[in-house]
């Protein structure tokens, strides 16, 4: 199952990126970025992540 989480706030140790999208395929994150810059194909579920955060050490 492929899931798109839209409008999420991405946090790394240095800054916050607002309005990002994340594509999850099964149990792995396969793409992260602004929605116009990531590959969005064959999405089974779309989640509005407004007001939520995703923390990452590797952005």
C-alpha distances in whole Angstrom, upper triangle without the diagonal:
4,7,10,13,16,20,19,23,22,25,27,30,32,30,28,26,25,23,20,17,14,11,8,6,5,9,11,12,12,14,17,20,21,19,21,21,18,15,13,12,9,8,6,8,11,13,17,18,21,24,21,22,20,22,22,25,24,24
4,7,10,13,17,17,20,19,23,24,28,29,28,25,23,22,20,17,13,11,7,6,4,6,9,10,10,9,11,13,16,17,15,18,17,14,12,10,9,7,5,5,7,9,11,15,16,19,22,19,20,18,20,20,23,22,22
4,6,10,13,13,17,17,20,22,26,27,25,22,20,19,16,14,10,8,6,5,6,8,10,10,9,10,11,12,14,15,13,16,16,13,12,10,10,9,6,6,5,6,7,11,12,15,18,16,16,15,18,18,22,21,20
4,6,10,10,14,14,18,20,24,25,23,20,17,16,13,11,7,6,5,6,9,11,12,12,10,10,9,10,11,12,10,13,13,11,10,8,10,10,7,8,6,5,6,9,9,13,16,14,14,13,17,17,21,20,18
4,7,7,11,11,15,18,21,22,20,17,14,13,10,9,6,5,6,8,11,13,13,13,11,12,11,10,11,11,10,14,14,12,13,11,13,14,10,11,8,6,5,6,6,9,12,10,11,10,14,15,19,18,17
4,6,9,11,15,18,21,22,19,15,13,11,7,7,4,7,9,11,14,17,17,16,13,14,12,10,10,9,8,11,13,11,13,11,14,15,12,13,11,7,6,5,5,7,11,10,11,11,15,16,20,19,17
4,7,9,13,16,20,20,16,13,10,7,4,5,6,9,12,14,18,20,20,19,15,16,14,11,10,9,9,12,14,13,15,14,17,19,16,17,14,11,9,6,5,5,8,8,9,11,14,16,19,19,17
4,6,10,13,16,17,14,10,8,7,5,5,6,8,11,13,17,19,18,17,14,15,13,10,10,10,11,14,15,14,16,15,19,20,17,18,15,12,10,8,5,6,7,6,6,7,10,12,16,16,14
4,7,10,13,13,10,7,6,5,6,6,9,10,14,16,19,21,20,18,15,17,15,11,11,11,13,16,16,16,19,18,22,23,20,22,19,16,13,11,8,8,7,6,5,6,9,11,14,15,12
4,7,10,11,8,6,5,6,8,7,9,9,13,15,18,20,18,16,13,15,13,9,9,11,13,16,15,15,18,18,22,23,21,22,20,17,15,14,11,11,11,9,6,5,6,7,10,11,9
4,7,8,6,5,6,9,11,10,13,13,16,17,21,22,20,18,15,17,15,12,12,14,17,20,18,18,21,22,25,27,24,26,23,21,18,17,14,14,13,10,7,6,5,6,8,10,8
4,5,6,7,8,12,14,13,15,15,18,19,22,23,21,18,16,18,16,13,13,16,19,21,19,19,22,23,26,28,26,28,26,24,21,21,17,18,16,14,10,9,6,5,5,7,6
4,6,9,11,15,18,16,19,18,21,22,25,27,24,21,19,21,19,17,17,19,22,25,23,23,26,27,30,32,30,31,29,27,25,24,20,21,19,17,13,12,9,8,6,9,9
4,7,10,14,17,16,19,19,23,24,27,29,26,24,21,22,20,17,17,18,22,24,22,22,26,27,31,33,31,33,30,28,26,25,21,21,19,18,15,14,11,10,9,10,9
4,7,10,13,13,16,17,21,22,26,28,25,23,20,21,19,15,14,15,19,21,20,20,24,25,29,31,29,30,28,26,23,22,18,18,16,15,12,12,10,10,11,12,9
4,6,10,10,13,15,18,20,24,26,24,22,18,20,17,14,12,13,16,19,18,18,22,23,26,28,26,28,25,22,20,18,15,14,13,12,9,10,9,10,12,13,10
4,7,7,10,12,16,18,22,24,23,20,17,18,15,11,9,9,13,15,14,15,18,19,23,25,23,25,23,20,18,16,13,13,12,12,10,10,10,11,13,13,10
4,6,9,12,16,18,22,24,23,21,18,19,16,12,10,9,12,14,14,15,19,19,22,24,22,24,21,18,16,13,11,10,10,10,9,10,12,14,16,16,13
4,7,10,14,16,20,23,22,20,17,17,14,11,9,7,9,11,12,13,16,16,19,21,19,21,18,15,13,11,9,8,10,10,10,11,14,15,18,18,15
4,7,10,13,17,20,19,17,13,14,10,7,5,5,7,10,10,10,13,13,17,19,16,19,17,14,12,11,9,10,12,11,10,10,12,13,16,15,12
4,7,10,13,16,16,14,11,11,8,6,6,6,6,9,9,8,10,10,13,15,13,15,13,10,10,9,8,10,13,11,11,10,13,13,17,16,13
4,6,10,13,12,10,7,8,6,5,7,9,8,12,11,9,10,10,12,14,11,13,12,10,10,11,10,12,14,12,11,9,12,12,15,14,13
4,7,10,10,9,6,6,5,6,9,11,10,13,12,8,8,8,10,11,9,11,10,9,10,12,12,15,17,15,14,12,15,14,17,16,15
4,6,7,5,4,6,7,9,12,15,14,16,15,12,11,11,12,12,9,10,10,10,11,14,13,17,19,16,15,13,15,15,17,16,16
4,6,5,6,6,9,12,15,18,16,19,17,14,12,11,11,10,9,10,10,12,14,17,17,20,22,19,19,16,18,18,20,19,19
4,6,8,10,13,15,18,21,19,22,21,17,16,15,14,13,11,11,11,14,15,18,18,22,23,20,20,17,19,19,21,20,21
4,7,9,12,14,18,21,20,23,22,18,17,17,17,16,14,14,14,15,15,18,17,21,22,19,18,15,16,16,18,18,19
4,6,9,11,15,18,18,21,19,15,15,15,16,15,14,15,15,16,16,18,17,21,22,19,17,14,15,14,16,15,16
4,6,8,11,14,15,17,15,12,12,13,14,15,13,15,14,14,14,16,15,18,19,16,15,11,13,11,14,12,13
4,7,11,14,13,15,13,10,9,10,12,13,12,14,15,15,16,18,17,20,22,19,17,14,15,14,16,14,14
4,7,10,10,12,10,6,7,9,11,13,12,15,15,14,15,16,15,18,20,18,16,13,14,13,15,13,12
4,7,8,11,9,7,9,11,14,16,14,17,16,14,14,15,13,15,17,15,13,11,12,11,13,11,9
4,6,8,6,6,9,11,15,17,16,19,18,15,15,15,14,15,17,15,14,12,14,13,15,13,10
4,6,5,7,10,11,15,18,16,19,18,15,15,14,13,14,16,16,15,14,16,16,18,16,13
4,5,6,8,8,12,15,13,16,15,12,13,13,13,14,17,16,16,15,18,18,21,19,16
4,6,8,9,12,16,15,18,18,15,17,16,17,17,20,20,20,19,21,21,23,21,18
4,7,9,13,16,16,19,19,17,18,18,18,19,21,20,19,18,20,19,21,18,15
4,6,10,13,13,16,16,15,16,16,16,18,21,19,18,17,19,17,20,17,15
4,6,10,10,14,15,14,16,17,18,20,23,22,21,19,21,20,22,19,18
4,7,7,11,11,11,13,15,16,18,22,20,20,19,21,21,24,21,20
4,6,9,11,12,15,17,19,21,24,23,23,22,24,24,26,24,23
4,6,9,11,14,17,19,22,25,24,24,23,25,25,28,26,25
4,6,7,11,14,16,19,22,20,21,20,23,23,26,25,23
4,7,10,14,16,19,22,21,22,21,24,24,27,26,26
4,7,10,12,16,19,17,19,18,21,22,26,25,24
4,7,9,12,15,14,16,16,20,21,25,24,23
4,6,9,12,11,13,13,17,19,23,23,22
4,6,9,9,12,13,17,19,23,23,21
4,6,5,8,9,13,16,19,20,18
4,6,8,11,15,17,21,22,20
4,7,10,13,17,20,21,19
4,7,10,13,17,19,17
4,6,10,13,15,14
4,7,10,12,11
4,7,9,9
4,6,6
4,6
4
